[in-house]
Amino acid sequence: MSLFPDVLPMPPGLLEGRAAWYGPDLEQRRDWIYEFDARDKAEIDDAVRAVRAANVPFGEISPATFPLPTLGAKLAAFLEEVLHGRGFVLIRGFPTDRYTLEETAAGYLGIGSYFGPFRSQNAKGHLLGHVKDLGYDIKDPTTRYYQTTRQLDYHTDSADLVGLICLKPSKSGGESRIVSSVTMYNEILRRRPDLLPELFHPFATDRRGEIPAGMLPWFDAPVFQWFEGELTTIYSGQYIRSAQVNFPELPRLTAKEIEALDYFDALSDAPDLRLQMEFRPGDIQLINNHTTLHSRTDFENWPEPERHRHLLRLWIAPLNARPLPEWFAPRYGSTVQGQRGGIVTAETTLKFVLEAE
């Protein structure tokens, strides 16, 4: 039985609010960037030293074991902005230069724990992910684009929030690009309203071989959904298209659906909508997947392997995240706040790893 009604509801018209931003406007401001000050860094130092001295396992790092007396309140404000405001924040100045990889991971997990529980990012059960070129072939149906140097199309991840911290930047390229999916909806309504209904019905999306027990090798989800007064987006155009290639038993996309997806992809990277930012060592980017699409440009690595571009990633399930419709469950595992999102198969063992694999 389908989880979807015959016709999904749509918003009554244009949407307003802080989540409906335009990149060129934000480029003129810096209120979406926060720089750790000396006191913040001192609190992080104290907490990192404490968890390492006590041999606290990564899985037990939490606000209780990683106290941040004044920074904690700032992190709560960032979370509120990401969940219910603009939908993202860039935090600069995490002191990666003074830490080992293990200490950096502990500090990043400590900060991340203030936002919510961590979720598995792949079938291997990685709770601390590594965004790094592993030399994989994207033609392999199990390869994920973040494991290559290839440009990432605009997409959402399978968790409420995604966090990234930059350990090492690339030699060139690799800039982060984001766009408001609320603005995307508004602009499609203005420019191509005939295409908008196509984005409010389900598309089969390739799981890339990471199949939860009892599930199909794809999941169905509409790009846009209007639920309890909020517009929520879930999208991976690359994997919608690869599902069409890898699973011939699926219904073929119609000409209108293809046109809508192509238009969505082109509009997402429009200079009058998107915001681009570079990643410096110690930058932390936090994004609400339900209101913000993210991408990355192609990049070139340094010749020395130890200098290769390397980000650590968290998927996070805040306790106070927005309600989600039931058709998120096949992808998110659940719709319960704090317990949803991530990728878990019958073979998955949850773990934290310090090396990309």
C-alpha positions in Angstrom: 0.0 0.0 0.0 1.4 3.4 -0.9 2.2 5.9 1.9 1.2 8.7 -0.4 -2.2 10.2 -1.0 -3.4 10.5 -4.6 -2.7 14.2 -4.6 -0.1 15.8 -2.2 -1.0 19.2 -0.7 0.8 22.3 -1.9 1.4 25.6 -0.1 -1.2 28.3 -0.7 1.2 30.6 -2.5 4.6 32.3 -2.0 6.4 31.6 1.3 8.0 34.2 3.5 10.4 34.0 6.4 14.1 33.9 7.2 14.5 30.6 5.3 13.6 32.2 2.0 16.9 33.9 1.5 18.9 34.9 -1.6 22.6 34.3 -1.9 23.6 37.8 -3.3 21.9 39.4 -0.3 23.8 37.3 2.2 27.1 38.0 0.4 26.7 41.6 1.5 26.4 40.6 5.1 28.3 38.5 7.6 25.6 37.8 10.2 25.6 34.1 9.1 29.2 33.7 10.1 30.4 33.4 13.7 34.0 33.4 14.7 35.1 31.5 17.9 36.6 34.0 20.3 39.3 33.4 22.8 36.9 32.4 25.5 35.2 29.9 23.2 38.5 28.3 22.3 39.6 28.1 25.9 36.4 26.3 26.8 36.9 23.9 23.9 40.5 23.3 25.0 39.4 22.5 28.6 36.7 20.1 27.4 39.0 18.3 24.9 41.6 17.9 27.6 39.1 16.6 30.1 37.6 13.9 27.8 41.0 12.8 26.6 42.4 12.6 30.1 39.4 10.6 31.3 39.5 8.4 28.2 35.8 9.1 27.5 34.8 7.0 24.4 33.6 9.0 21.4 30.2 7.5 21.9 29.9 8.9 25.4 30.8 12.5 24.5 27.8 14.7 25.3 27.0 18.0 26.9 27.4 16.3 30.2 30.9 15.0 29.5 31.9 18.0 27.3 30.8 21.1 29.3 31.0 24.4 27.5 29.8 26.9 30.2 29.2 29.9 27.9 29.7 28.5 24.4 26.9 26.0 25.0 24.3 28.8 25.0 25.7 30.2 21.8 25.4 26.7 20.2 21.8 26.5 21.3 21.2 29.8 19.5 22.9 28.5 16.4 20.7 25.4 16.5 17.6 27.6 16.8 18.6 29.6 13.7 19.4 26.5 11.7 16.1 24.8 12.6 13.7 27.7 12.6 15.5 30.6 11.0 17.8 30.9 8.0 18.6 27.2 7.9 22.4 27.3 8.1 25.4 28.8 9.9 29.1 28.9 9.3 31.3 28.9 12.5 34.9 29.8 12.0 38.1 29.3 14.0 37.9 25.8 15.5 41.6 25.4 16.5 42.5 22.4 14.4 46.1 23.6 14.2 46.7 22.8 17.9 45.1 19.4 18.0 45.8 15.9 16.9 43.2 14.2 14.6 41.8 12.4 17.7 41.5 15.6 19.7 39.9 17.4 16.8 37.4 14.6 16.5 36.6 14.8 20.2 36.1 18.5 20.0 33.9 18.3 17.0 31.8 15.6 18.5 31.5 17.6 21.7 30.2 20.6 19.8 28.0 18.5 17.7 26.5 16.8 20.7 24.8 20.1 21.6 22.8 19.9 18.5 21.4 16.3 18.9 22.1 12.6 18.6 24.4 11.4 15.8 23.1 9.2 13.0 24.8 6.6 10.8 26.0 8.0 7.5 26.5 4.8 5.5 25.9 1.0 5.7 29.2 0.7 7.5 27.7 2.6 10.5 30.0 5.6 10.5 28.8 8.1 13.0 31.8 10.3 12.2 32.0 10.6 8.4 35.0 11.5 6.2 34.5 13.5 3.1 37.6 12.7 1.1 38.6 11.5 -2.3 39.2 7.8 -2.1 39.9 7.3 -5.7 36.6 5.4 -6.3 34.9 5.2 -9.7 31.5 6.9 -9.7 30.3 4.4 -12.3 30.4 1.8 -9.5 26.7 1.7 -8.3 27.9 1.7 -4.7 30.2 4.7 -4.9 29.0 7.9 -3.3 29.9 11.2 -4.9 31.6 12.6 -1.7 34.2 9.8 -2.1 35.5 11.4 -5.3 36.8 14.8 -6.5 33.7 15.3 -8.6 31.3 18.2 -8.3 28.3 17.4 -6.2 24.9 18.4 -7.6 22.6 20.2 -5.1 21.0 17.7 -2.8 19.9 17.0 0.8 21.4 14.3 3.1 19.3 11.7 4.9 19.2 13.4 8.3 17.7 16.5 9.8 21.0 18.3 10.0 24.4 17.8 8.4 27.5 19.3 9.9 31.0 19.6 8.3 34.3 20.6 9.7 37.3 21.4 7.4 40.5 19.7 8.4 42.4 20.4 5.2 41.3 22.4 2.1 42.0 21.4 -1.5 44.7 22.9 -3.7 41.9 24.5 -5.7 38.2 24.2 -6.1 35.9 22.4 -3.6 33.9 25.5 -2.7 30.7 24.9 -0.8 27.5 26.1 -2.5 24.1 26.2 -0.8 20.7 27.4 -1.9 17.4 27.9 0.0 14.9 25.3 -1.1 12.1 27.6 0.1 13.4 30.2 -2.3 13.6 27.5 -5.0 9.9 26.8 -4.5 9.1 30.5 -4.6 11.1 31.0 -7.8 9.6 28.0 -9.6 6.1 29.3 -8.6 7.0 32.6 -10.2 8.9 31.4 -13.3 7.6 28.0 -14.2 4.4 27.3 -12.2 3.5 24.6 -14.7 6.4 22.5 -13.4 5.7 22.9 -9.7 3.1 20.1 -9.4 5.6 17.6 -10.8 7.8 18.1 -7.8 5.0 17.3 -5.4 4.7 13.6 -6.2 7.1 10.7 -5.4 10.3 9.9 -7.3 12.2 6.6 -6.8 15.7 7.4 -5.5 18.6 5.0 -5.7 19.9 3.8 -2.3 23.3 3.1 -3.9 23.4 -0.5 -2.5 22.8 0.6 1.1 19.5 -1.2 1.6 17.8 -1.4 5.1 16.3 -4.8 6.0 13.0 -5.4 4.3 13.3 -2.4 2.0 13.6 -2.0 -1.7 16.9 -0.8 -3.3 15.3 2.5 -3.8 13.0 4.8 -1.8 10.1 7.0 -2.9 9.9 10.6 -2.0 8.5 13.9 -3.5 11.0 16.7 -3.9 8.7 19.1 -2.1 6.1 18.4 0.6 3.8 20.7 2.5 3.3 19.3 5.9 1.9 21.0 9.1 2.4 24.5 7.6 6.1 24.0 6.6 7.7 23.2 3.2 10.2 20.3 3.5 12.5 19.2 0.8 14.3 15.8 0.2 16.3 15.6 -3.0 19.1 13.8 -4.8 18.7 14.3 -8.6 21.8 12.2 -9.3 20.3 9.2 -7.5 16.8 9.7 -9.0 18.4 9.4 -12.4 20.6 6.5 -11.4 17.6 4.6 -10.2 16.2 4.9 -13.7 19.4 3.3 -15.1 19.9 0.6 -12.4 16.3 -0.5 -12.0 14.5 -1.1 -15.3 11.4 -2.4 -13.4 10.7 1.2 -12.2 8.2 3.3 -14.2 10.0 5.6 -16.6 10.1 9.3 -15.8 7.7 11.3 -17.9 8.9 14.1 -20.2 7.3 16.6 -17.8 9.1 15.1 -14.8 12.4 15.1 -16.6 11.9 18.8 -17.5 11.0 19.6 -13.9 14.1 17.9 -12.5 16.3 19.5 -15.1 14.9 22.9 -14.3 15.2 22.3 -10.6 18.9 21.5 -11.0 19.6 24.5 -13.2 17.8 26.9 -11.0 19.5 25.6 -7.8 22.9 26.9 -9.2 21.6 30.2 -10.4 23.9 33.0 -9.3 21.0 35.1 -8.2 19.9 32.4 -5.8 22.9 30.4 -4.5 25.5 31.4 -1.9 29.1 30.2 -2.3 31.7 29.9 0.6 35.2 28.6 0.9 36.2 26.1 3.6 39.1 27.1 5.7 40.8 24.8 8.2 38.6 24.9 11.4 35.4 26.0 9.6 32.2 24.3 10.8 29.2 24.4 8.5 25.8 23.4 9.9 22.8 23.0 7.5 19.1 22.1 7.8 18.5 19.6 5.1 14.8 20.3 5.0 15.2 23.9 4.0 18.7 24.1 2.4 20.3 22.2 -0.5 24.0 21.9 -0.6 26.6 21.1 -3.3 30.4 21.3 -3.9 32.4 22.3 -6.9 35.0 20.0 -8.5 38.4 20.2 -6.8 42.1 19.4 -7.3 44.1 17.9 -4.5 47.6 18.6 -3.5 50.1 16.0 -4.8 51.0 15.0 -1.2 48.4 12.5 0.2 48.8 14.0 3.7 47.6 17.4 2.3 44.5 16.0 0.6 41.2 17.8 1.1 39.5 16.3 4.2 36.3 17.1 6.0 34.7 15.4 8.9 30.9 15.1 8.7 28.1 14.5 11.2 24.4 13.7 10.6 22.4 14.9 13.5 18.8 14.4 14.7 17.8 17.3 17.0 15.2 16.6 19.6 13.2 19.7 18.6 13.3 19.2 14.8 10.2 19.8 12.7 7.5 17.1 12.3 7.9 14.9 9.2 5.2 13.1 7.2 5.1 9.3 7.4 6.6 8.8 3.9 10.0 9.9 5.3 10.1 6.7 7.4 11.4 4.4 4.5 14.4 6.7 4.2 14.8 8.1 7.7 13.9 4.8 9.5 11.5 6.7 11.7 9.8 10.1 11.9 10.4 10.5 15.6 12.5 13.5 16.5 15.9 12.6 17.8 15.6 9.0 16.5 15.4 9.5 12.8 17.7 9.8 9.8 20.8 7.8 8.8 21.5 4.6 7.0 21.2 1.3 8.8 21.2 -2.2 7.1 21.2 -5.6 8.6 25.0 -5.6 8.5 25.5 -2.2 10.0 27.6 -1.8 13.2 27.6 1.8 14.6 31.1 3.1 15.1 33.4 6.1 15.0 36.5 5.9 12.7 39.4 8.2 12.4 40.4 7.2 8.9 38.4 7.3 5.7 37.3 3.9 4.5 
